Amino acid sequence: MIRRLMIGAVSAAALTLSAAAFAQQGQFGTAQEARTMLDKAVAAVKGNEAKALDMFNKGEGGFKDRDLYPFCFNLSDGIFVAAIKQLLGTDVRTLKGPTGEAYGLELYAAAQNPEDTITEVGYMFPRPGGDKTPVPKVTFVTKVSDLGCAVGYYK
């Protein structure tokens, strides 16, 4: 009887801890999910650029998932054409981290590589919906026609 009680208690504790770990794990996007979203975004831009950019900006069609979202900028002038609202219309090259690192220039340079080349750029950026404290972020960047498109995940 005591043995069954102990097994039951240990099993219940394991399930509780597993559920808590699973819930915490699913709160933020992963590197693999960011890469998958970038692949999907690239395909959408190649299919119909105007429609894809509109979907990115509205977060429709699976292009907004927790803290994952695609963003794109013109390769000619660096202006964001799809991004979180506060960045739309600004030049990606002007973005700097909290200590002055010019990560916007790195994003722009990464998008100059040949199409189908994925480059990772790391920097500090505030998580959407949270406080404005910058946290480590890694962004996958690629060239799609005349755009630089990217999806980043927070570490």
PyMOL commands that set and color helices and strands:
alter all, ss='L'
color gray80, all
select helices_A, chain A and resi 2-25+31-47+49-58+85-87+92-94+103-110
alter helices_A, ss='H'
color red, helices_A
select strands_A, chain A and resi 70-74+80-82+119-126+134-144+147-154
alter strands_A, ss='S'
color yellow, strands_A
deselect
rebuild
show_as cartoon
